[in-house]
Amino acid sequence: MRVAIVHDWLVTNAGAEKVLKALLEIYTDADIFSLVDFLDERDREVVLGKRAVKTSFIQKLPFAKKHFRNYLPLFPKAIESFDLSSYDLIISSSWAVAKGVKKHKNQRHISYCYTPIRYAWDLYDEYTKELKQPKKLFVQTTLKYIRKWDIATLDRVDCFIADSRFVQERIKRTYNRDSVVIYPPVETQSFTFEPNKEDFYLTASRLVPYKKTKLIVEAFNEMSDKKLVVIGSGEEYEAIKKIAKENIAVLGFCEDAVLVEYMQKAKAFVYAAVEDFGIVPIEAMACGTPVIALDGGATAETVQDALNGVHFKNQTKEDIINAVCKFESLEFDLANISKNAQFYATQRFKDEIKEFINSFEV
């Protein structure tokens, strides 16, 4: 059976690339297609090994390496330019346009969907409200075109797999299509259990607005007796560093081994983003570290209040402060937290994917 795996774009090793890596470990002879491939050599070795990637014409356009997203109006044409007619099975790894690849007769297309393209759908207003004319009109027109194309290409997908119940609901709301849920792989074996915790809280993510790391820092600014360690880099790094008080250590980027050590030693991991899945909280739990997280998005599924962490309802300083206080009044079975996190391990993902795909006749 010839298999093609279509991944939106390859620029970093994040959660979607962990899914891609696992898919390539299942289908070792699969060919890989992507709009662009700008992985650095380190990430390339981890995700792809020695495999080559077939890219679209966007790869060769001017300034694509840094600004390929500016070619968004061309994404549908680019993804449709791939000739997949010789393959039996197409697996799209899609959060943007990969699900829209052209399918031919007698092929099966299964789309592993992290989300329908968010800036064209549920984040449309947020994405466009700050723009000034004439750029605003251009972006609005482009996103409306993307929406129309996104719906028109739905019949190219035989089945959707959602990466959480949260995304499953979004697929139903946006596409009126059913889906099955298979949680992404988490490399839990790299995050081993440590029962001996130290007196600090941890948050780790890319330092970008939607992750709400700045909000967490603002909350801990008002809890001077509680230590917080912040790991991550991104556009908000300087702003976060500037406002952090003496009880907060902003470390910036750290190597994986350092991150694991902090996760193992933290008394709790704090996370305030609305996530489609959210791998990092699972990694923390694999270390036996409880998670204080928003009761929304997929962390409403993966974090069970008073069992492996504490929920807060709203993305506000007050709710985070109250959740930290609640956490300190509770006791947790750290070994059980670590044990239950193994449910999300990579082998479980592989087994579920193989079982599901094998249920289709190709």
C-alpha positions in Angstrom: 0.0 0.0 0.0 1.4 3.4 -1.0 0.9 6.1 1.6 1.2 9.9 1.2 1.4 12.0 4.4 0.5 15.7 3.8 1.6 18.2 6.5 0.7 21.8 6.3 4.2 23.2 6.7 7.5 22.3 8.3 9.2 25.1 10.2 9.7 23.9 13.7 9.4 20.8 15.9 6.1 21.4 17.8 3.1 19.2 18.7 2.0 18.6 15.1 5.5 17.5 14.2 5.4 14.9 17.0 2.3 13.5 15.3 4.1 13.5 12.0 7.1 11.7 13.5 4.8 9.0 14.9 3.0 8.6 11.6 6.3 8.1 9.9 7.3 5.5 12.4 4.1 3.6 11.5 4.3 4.1 7.7 8.1 4.0 7.2 7.8 4.0 3.4 5.4 6.9 3.2 6.2 10.0 1.1 5.9 13.4 2.7 4.3 16.5 1.2 4.3 20.0 2.7 3.8 23.5 1.5 7.3 24.4 2.7 10.1 22.8 4.5 12.4 25.1 6.5 13.3 22.8 9.4 16.7 23.4 10.8 19.0 20.4 10.7 18.5 19.5 14.4 14.7 19.4 14.1 14.9 17.7 10.7 16.9 14.8 12.2 14.4 14.4 15.1 11.2 14.6 13.0 12.2 13.3 9.6 15.5 11.4 9.9 16.9 11.1 6.4 13.5 11.4 4.6 13.0 13.9 1.9 10.0 16.2 1.7 8.2 17.1 -1.5 7.3 20.8 -1.3 5.1 23.2 -3.2 6.0 26.1 -5.4 5.8 28.4 -2.3 9.1 27.0 -1.2 10.9 28.9 -4.0 9.0 32.2 -3.8 10.9 35.3 -2.6 11.3 35.7 1.2 9.3 32.5 1.8 11.7 31.2 4.5 10.7 34.0 6.9 7.4 35.2 5.4 5.7 32.2 3.8 2.5 32.9 5.7 2.2 36.1 3.6 1.4 33.8 0.7 -1.8 32.6 2.4 -3.9 33.4 -0.7 -1.9 30.9 -2.7 -2.1 28.1 -0.1 -5.2 26.4 -1.7 -3.6 26.4 -5.1 -0.3 25.2 -3.7 -1.8 22.3 -1.7 -3.9 21.3 -4.8 -0.8 21.2 -6.9 0.4 17.9 -5.4 -0.2 14.9 -7.6 -1.1 12.1 -5.3 -2.8 10.0 -7.9 -0.4 7.0 -7.4 -1.1 6.6 -3.7 -3.6 4.3 -2.1 -3.9 6.1 1.2 -3.6 9.8 2.0 -3.2 11.0 5.6 -3.3 14.8 6.0 -1.8 16.3 9.2 -3.9 19.5 9.0 -4.5 22.7 10.9 -4.7 24.8 7.8 -5.1 23.6 4.2 -3.6 20.1 4.1 -7.0 18.5 4.3 -7.8 20.1 0.9 -5.4 18.0 -1.2 -7.0 16.5 -4.3 -8.2 12.9 -3.9 -8.7 10.6 -6.8 -11.1 7.6 -7.4 -10.4 4.5 -5.2 -8.2 6.5 -2.8 -8.9 7.0 0.9 -8.1 10.3 2.6 -8.0 10.4 6.4 -7.4 13.8 7.9 -5.8 14.1 11.4 -7.3 17.5 12.3 -5.7 19.7 15.0 -8.4 22.3 14.2 -10.2 23.8 11.2 -8.1 26.8 10.0 -8.6 29.1 13.0 -8.0 32.5 11.6 -10.6 31.9 8.9 -13.2 30.6 11.4 -13.4 31.1 15.1 -10.5 33.6 15.3 -11.6 35.6 12.3 -12.7 38.7 14.2 -9.8 38.6 16.6 -7.3 38.2 13.6 -8.8 41.1 11.7 -10.0 43.7 14.2 -6.7 45.5 14.8 -5.8 45.7 11.1 -6.0 49.1 9.3 -7.3 49.7 5.8 -6.5 48.8 3.0 -4.7 45.7 4.6 -7.9 44.9 6.6 -10.0 44.6 3.4 -7.4 42.5 1.7 -7.1 40.1 4.7 -10.9 39.9 5.1 -11.3 39.1 1.4 -8.6 36.4 1.6 -10.0 34.7 4.7 -13.5 34.6 3.2 -12.1 33.0 0.1 -10.2 30.5 2.3 -13.5 29.7 4.1 -15.3 29.1 0.9 -12.5 26.8 -0.4 -12.4 25.0 3.0 -16.0 24.1 2.8 -15.9 23.2 -0.9 -13.1 20.7 -0.4 -14.8 18.8 2.5 -15.8 15.9 0.2 -12.1 15.2 -0.3 -11.9 13.9 3.2 -13.3 10.4 3.9 -12.9 10.7 7.7 -11.7 13.2 10.2 -9.7 12.3 13.3 -9.8 15.0 16.0 -7.0 15.5 18.4 -9.4 16.2 21.3 -13.1 16.3 22.1 -12.7 20.1 22.1 -11.6 20.0 18.4 -14.2 17.3 17.6 -16.9 19.8 18.6 -15.2 22.5 16.5 -15.2 20.2 13.5 -18.9 19.5 13.9 -19.7 23.2 14.4 -17.6 24.3 11.4 -17.9 21.5 8.9 -21.0 19.6 10.2 -18.9 16.5 10.0 -18.5 13.7 12.5 -15.0 12.7 13.7 -13.3 10.2 16.0 -11.0 11.4 18.8 -7.4 10.1 18.9 -5.3 12.1 21.3 -1.8 13.0 20.0 1.3 11.2 21.1 3.3 12.4 24.1 6.8 11.2 24.7 6.1 10.4 28.3 9.1 8.2 28.5 11.3 11.3 28.5 9.4 12.8 31.5 10.0 10.4 34.3 8.4 10.4 37.7 10.0 12.4 40.5 8.3 12.3 43.9 10.5 14.9 45.6 9.1 18.3 44.8 10.6 21.7 45.6 8.9 24.9 46.6 8.3 26.6 43.3 5.7 26.7 40.5 6.5 26.3 36.8 5.1 27.5 33.5 6.7 26.7 30.1 5.5 27.6 26.6 6.2 29.8 23.7 6.0 33.4 25.0 3.2 34.6 22.6 0.0 36.3 23.6 -2.5 33.4 23.3 -0.4 31.3 25.7 -1.3 33.8 28.5 2.1 33.5 30.2 2.1 37.2 30.9 -1.2 36.8 32.8 0.3 34.0 34.9 3.3 36.3 35.8 0.9 39.1 36.7 -0.9 36.7 39.0 2.3 35.6 40.7 3.4 39.2 41.0 0.5 39.5 43.6 1.7 36.3 45.4 5.1 37.5 46.6 5.5 34.4 48.9 5.2 32.0 46.0 8.0 31.3 43.5 7.4 31.0 39.8 9.9 29.8 37.1 9.1 30.8 33.5 10.7 28.8 30.7 10.3 29.8 27.0 11.1 32.3 24.3 9.0 34.4 22.0 7.8 37.9 21.3 6.6 38.5 24.8 9.9 37.6 26.5 11.1 41.2 27.1 7.7 42.4 28.3 7.4 39.5 30.7 11.0 39.9 32.0 10.3 43.6 32.6 7.2 43.1 34.7 8.4 40.0 36.7 9.0 40.7 40.4 11.7 39.1 42.6 9.7 35.9 43.2 9.7 35.1 39.5 12.6 33.7 37.5 12.3 34.2 33.7 14.8 31.8 32.2 14.0 32.1 28.5 14.8 29.2 26.3 16.1 26.0 28.0 17.4 22.7 26.6 15.0 19.8 26.9 17.0 18.2 29.8 16.8 21.4 31.8 13.0 21.7 31.2 12.5 18.1 32.3 14.4 18.7 35.5 12.3 21.7 36.3 9.1 19.8 35.5 10.2 17.0 37.8 10.9 19.4 40.7 8.1 21.8 40.4 5.3 21.6 43.0 2.8 22.4 40.2 2.7 23.4 36.6 0.6 26.4 35.7 -1.1 26.7 32.3 -3.6 29.4 31.1 -4.0 28.9 27.4 -7.0 27.6 25.5 -5.4 24.7 23.8 -6.6 22.3 21.1 -4.8 19.6 23.0 -1.8 20.9 25.0 1.2 18.5 25.2 3.2 20.3 27.8 0.7 19.8 30.7 0.8 16.0 30.0 4.6 16.1 30.1 4.4 17.7 33.5 1.9 15.1 34.8 4.2 12.3 33.5 6.7 13.7 36.0 4.1 13.4 38.7 3.6 17.2 38.8 0.0 18.4 39.2 -1.3 21.0 36.7 -3.2 24.2 37.4 -5.0 24.9 34.2 -7.9 26.6 32.5 -11.2 24.7 32.6 -11.6 25.2 28.8 -10.1 23.8 25.7 -8.6 20.4 25.9 -7.1 21.0 29.4 -10.7 20.6 30.6 -10.4 17.0 29.3 -6.8 16.2 30.4 -6.8 17.8 33.8 -9.3 16.5 36.4 -10.0 18.9 39.2 -8.6 17.7 42.6 -7.2 14.5 41.0 -4.3 15.5 38.8 -4.6 19.3 39.2 -6.9 22.2 39.7 -9.1 24.1 37.2 -9.8 27.8 37.0 -12.8 29.1 35.1 -11.6 32.3 33.5 -8.3 33.8 32.2 -8.0 36.3 34.9 -5.4 37.0 37.6 -8.0 36.5 40.3 -9.0 33.0 39.1 -5.3 31.9 38.8 -4.6 33.2 42.3 -7.6 31.4 43.7 -6.6 28.2 41.9 -3.1 28.3 43.4 -4.6 28.8 46.9 -7.0 25.9 46.3 -4.1 23.7 45.1 -2.2 24.4 48.3 -5.1 23.2 50.3 -5.2 19.8 48.6 -3.1 16.6 48.6 -2.3 14.7 45.5 -1.2 11.1 44.7 1.8 12.1 42.6 2.6 8.5 41.6 -0.9 8.0 40.3 -0.7 11.3 38.3 2.4 10.0 36.6 0.9 6.6 36.0 -2.3 8.0 34.4 -0.3 10.3 32.1 1.1 7.2 30.4 -2.3 6.9 28.7 -1.1 9.5 26.3 2.1 7.7 25.4 3.3 7.5 21.8 2.7 3.7 21.5 -1.0 4.2 22.4 -1.3 6.8 19.6 0.3 4.4 17.1 -1.9 1.5 18.1 -5.1 3.6 17.8 -4.1 5.1 14.5 -3.3 1.7 13.0 -6.5 0.1 14.3 -8.6 2.9 12.9 -6.9 3.1 9.5 -6.9 -0.7 9.1 -10.7 -0.6 9.6 -10.9 1.2 6.2 -10.6 -0.8 3.0 -8.1 0.7 0.6 
